[in-house]
Amino acid sequence: MKILEAQSATLTNYEVYQHLIDQRTKYAHVKGRRPGNLETVVKELLDYFNEAPSPLASKPFPYHDGIFKELLEKLRRWDFTKAEILMIMNLRPTKPENLNTIVEEMEERFPGDELQWEIVGVIAEVLGKPDGEAERQAMTEEAKEARTKQQEGMDVDG
Amino acid sequence: MFILTKIADLVQIVPEDFGKDPGQAIEDNINAKYANKVIQKIGLCICLYDLLSASEGLIGHGTGLINVNVEFRLVVFRPFKHEVMTGRISSATTSGLRIRTPFFDEIFVPASKLPEGSKFKHDDQLYVWETDGQILYYDNQETVRFRIEDELWHDQSPVGPREKEEQVKSSPYQLIATMEDAGLGPCLWWDGEEGGEEEMEEGGEEGV
């Protein structure tokens, strides 16, 4: 094994998700089993993407081909770094508080409420807005389910 | 969170797989070797992204294996420093919070990287955050947002018998994260309803 290039590109979550889905569709028509370790990691990763608050789990599905081009064009007038853009695509911040975690020194770079709401407004316009209530409910449900599972696991171990 | 890594390797196809489509045989071989495994200083490999080139298949002496030199790209999980991610709290100890995602469970938030006013409650084995007289809980399995601060690599290659005793078993790839900033921590605290904008911007201390 020889590493030719440690990092030849960065991928957004949507691109990885799309790759996994395409791969699954392709494999459905191929005979035989795929390696077990592959199936494990693909299933776990899809579980992660389908969990709230991932935008990939929200309905209607916010992404489509060419959406990032559209987003980049609309965000061009502000000076975001590449890493910030990537996180905006992955996390879809639709509130200044959420944007604040992603953008460093937001108060200095993008001062004022009005500007910050304008930015998240543009993001929401392209990527859509999460259904806050449904998302919170999904998160609570998921947490409950996981806690029950954890409890059961303990009982079995004991 | 994900990157592409370009790798060159030798793939050996066993005779049982000669019936498969050659491309698929190579793909399965690469996935069996790399998927769900950590390469030091690269990250957790997910799966093959694309095959860039493959040489002619050559059969060596003594075995029936077909040897193919391939170049390919892998999808790799490697969050960059300062990347914000979501995950779930899996457990809490006095030293900090452990966080997991379905596919990766080696994320740790040291107690010192929790927001000021966070305390460990021994009765419940949980952390709480006291702010403005309010008590907010870091419940188990709660979905949280965190920022990656550091990564730790532990080479798993075997060592000599003498060194073996001193070695502590640790996972090959660990992430250290922080929740110190406003907006980080349990998502339920921050993703409030739409109406609460006015109060929220006071640093967003109000729990929801």
Interface residues (C-beta under 8 A of the other chain):
Chain A: M1 K2 I3 L4 E5 A6 Q7 S8 A9 T10 L11 T12 N13 E15 V16 H19 L20 Q23 V30 G32 R34 P35 N37 L38 T40 V41 V42 E44 L45 D47 Y48 E51 A52 P53 S54 A83 M87 N90 L91 K95 P96 E97 N98 N100 T101 I102 E104 D113 P130 G132 E133 E135 R136 M139 T140 E142 A143 K144 A146 R147 Q150
Chain B: M1 F2 I3 L4 T5 K6 I7 A8 D9 K20 D21 Q24 D28 N31 A32 A35 N36 K37 I39 K41 I42 I46 C47 Y49 E71 R73 V75 R78 F80 H82 E83 V84 T86 R88 T101 P102 F103 D139 N140 Q141 E142 T143 R145 R147 D181 A182 G183 L184 C187 L188 W190 D191 G192 E193 E194 M200 E201 G204
